[in-house]
């Protein structure tokens, strides 16, 4: 798969708080038509760094986690000819020593979802799915994770080297008993959107790495009630730092992936013509 001449090398799937970019980022709005529906996409630039941003919940943050069109978001990236994806996840902490404001480079996950599509390959728009079984022994691209860690060290940004992400359906927050259980299983943080995204990326042959931003302590670990407004406020304070980190990581990635991600995927992704600009 060759990168379209007009497409950036890296996509970013932005979660809560990444819908509103700092004013210094130049933005061009696109609409990508996929077999699974349209995806809103932003072509963004900061200096010599260019990314294609997919607002996971829509530009107006109007989609609840279980209503996100994960198929269309991943397909939009594939159709642009992009092979690498960074993602952000606003999460709750499952451990008292992981405080709000902490950033983690995720390296593993536990899937506790019950009402999500389970495979990128299995969708009515795709026809009969092939019999493929993606290897997720290393769910998050090691090469992209290493670039994140290197960029954080150079910039003096505190970034935990690993973290296990527990994904739940939402949209409710977890109970104290669930938080205790997930922590006892080895989970570090809990969120509502990392699955099936990381799985779909692997099945589509994409390299995928995620930064988790801790916005609150899980239920029972703190005294304050869990409110989405507080999550948004915490993310607003971290958004610029996370964008700068991902932009810096993008600049130090090798030109061609040297990781095993595509080899452990499903069928190879194929590029299609570039998306149309909004209003075209």
VEXDRENKE-884959 format. One record per residue (C-alpha): x, y, z negated. Coordinates in pm, whole numbers, plus 50000, padded with zeros to 5 digits. Layout:
BEGIN
X/Y/Z
X/Y/Z
...
END
This chain:
BEGIN
X/Y/Z
50000/50000/50000
50148/50334/50106
50075/50656/49924
49866/50899/50123
50084/51192/50228
49853/51439/50057
49807/51247/49731
50013/51286/49411
50208/50989/49282
50028/50961/48947
49666/50979/48835
49545/51075/48490
49218/50949/48344
49134/51215/48088
48913/51141/47790
48745/51372/47541
48912/51714/47532
49086/51683/47870
48791/51815/48073
48904/52174/48013
49259/52227/48136
49488/52509/48020
49459/52813/48250
49813/52772/48387
49713/52444/48558
49598/52503/48918
49284/52301/48993
49128/52183/49319
48800/51992/49281
48740/51682/49489
48463/51428/49528
48563/51070/49600
48296/50847/49750
48343/50484/49654
48131/50171/49702
48038/50208/49334
47925/50571/49347
48088/50914/49363
48369/51008/49127
48452/51366/49028
48827/51420/49060
49052/51720/48998
49375/51771/49188
49588/51963/48936
49931/52120/48949
50166/52270/48693
50479/52397/48861
50627/52104/49053
50417/51846/48868
50102/51729/49041
49843/51485/48908
49502/51365/49015
49279/51395/48708
48968/51181/48672
48749/51319/48388
48633/50991/48238
48307/51131/48099
48247/51370/48390
48351/51734/48407
48066/51834/48174
48135/51542/47937
47783/51415/47997
47849/51040/48008
47842/50830/47692
48119/50569/47671
47896/50278/47774
47761/50477/48071
48098/50571/48224
48127/50441/48581
48456/50258/48528
48430/50090/48868
48405/50422/49054
48684/50587/48854
48933/50309/48927
48819/50279/49288
48869/50654/49339
49232/50618/49234
49286/50313/49453
49129/50485/49754
49366/50779/49712
49662/50544/49752
49787/50612/49398
49959/50323/49218
50021/50464/48869
49770/50580/48608
49814/50750/48273
49511/50772/48045
49422/50948/47721
49200/50807/47447
49059/50994/47149
49060/50739/46866
48989/50684/46501
49258/50553/46271
49226/50209/46114
49516/50273/45875
49563/50547/45615
49923/50602/45728
49814/50692/46081
49681/51043/46023
49475/51268/46250
49699/51433/46507
49916/51124/46554
49999/51019/46912
50052/50653/47000
50182/50486/47317
49946/50189/47322
50092/49844/47382
49803/49604/47310
49427/49588/47267
49141/49393/47111
48816/49389/47309
48507/49408/47088
48272/49535/47358
47952/49345/47431
47765/49547/47694
48030/49640/47951
48117/49513/48298
48398/49264/48245
48577/49260/48581
48659/49511/48853
48614/49228/49101
48258/49146/48993
48012/49409/49116
47713/49392/49353
47887/49640/49584
48187/49408/49615
48003/49100/49736
48108/48757/49615
48403/48805/49376
48723/48609/49439
48835/48361/49177
49122/48556/49018
49249/48568/48660
49458/48874/48573
49750/48826/48332
49731/49076/48044
50028/48952/47842
50162/49307/47881
49843/49515/47917
50010/49854/47944
50281/49915/48205
50620/49887/48029
50789/50121/48276
50531/50394/48227
50537/50346/47849
50916/50384/47851
50884/50708/48047
50640/50838/47786
50874/50749/47501
51171/50904/47678
50981/51223/47757
50860/51252/47397
51211/51212/47260
51350/51479/47493
51070/51722/47409
51074/51654/47035
50714/51528/47040
50631/51270/46774
50498/50960/46952
50453/50623/46784
50622/50355/46994
50335/50107/46977
49974/50069/46878
49695/49814/46908
49369/49964/47032
49036/49811/46928
48757/49896/47172
48391/49901/47070
48082/49987/47274
47973/50294/47078
47824/50543/47100
47789/50507/46723
48094/50520/46500
48210/50211/46312
48098/50107/45965
48350/50092/45677
48336/49712/45685
48415/49710/46057
48709/49943/46000
48846/49713/45729
48798/49408/45951
48963/49561/46257
49257/49673/46044
49296/49325/45896
49315/49186/46251
49614/49405/46331
49432/49694/46494
49583/50040/46453
49319/50261/46615
48962/50224/46740
48792/50383/47039
48510/50340/47289
48657/50377/47638
48984/50183/47679
48796/49871/47787
48725/49780/48065
48950/50054/48206
49284/49887/48131
49153/49554/48265
49013/49709/48583
49344/49887/48647
49534/49560/48624
49287/49377/48848
49317/49659/49104
49696/49626/49109
49761/49957/48932
50025/50040/48672
49842/50178/48367
49960/50334/48043
49763/50513/47773
49827/50772/47503
49594/50751/47203
49528/51070/47008
49405/51014/46653
49121/51254/46581
48992/51117/46251
49029/50850/45986
48795/50556/46031
48483/50524/45817
48571/50448/45457
48930/50574/45488
48843/50940/45433
48582/51142/45251
48448/51344/45545
48158/51228/45765
48244/51141/46125
48123/51417/46359
48185/51445/46734
48242/51819/46697
48540/51750/46470
48675/51504/46726
48650/51767/47001
48821/52025/46779
49111/51791/46706
49146/51708/47076
49142/52074/47173
49447/52125/46955
49630/51825/47103
49534/51861/47470
49820/52089/47576
50080/51877/47395
49948/51558/47558
49936/51712/47907
50291/51837/47874
50403/51492/47758
50238/51315/48050
50369/51570/48300
50721/51521/48165
50686/51141/48179
50567/51166/48539
50881/51355/48636
51116/51084/48507
50940/50781/48654
51137/50601/48927
51007/50666/49278
50889/50306/49318
50750/50086/49038
50994/49819/48918
50751/49667/48666
50562/49335/48690
50212/49491/48675
50110/49438/49038
50238/49080/49034
50004/48993/48745
49702/49163/48903
49414/49039/49110
49400/49108/49484
49620/49391/49612
49460/49735/49615
49423/49900/49954
49417/50267/50036
49143/50437/50237
49113/50790/50377
49159/51081/50139
48854/51211/49947
48664/51515/50061
48695/51842/49876
48383/51951/49685
48167/52158/49914
48303/52001/50234
END
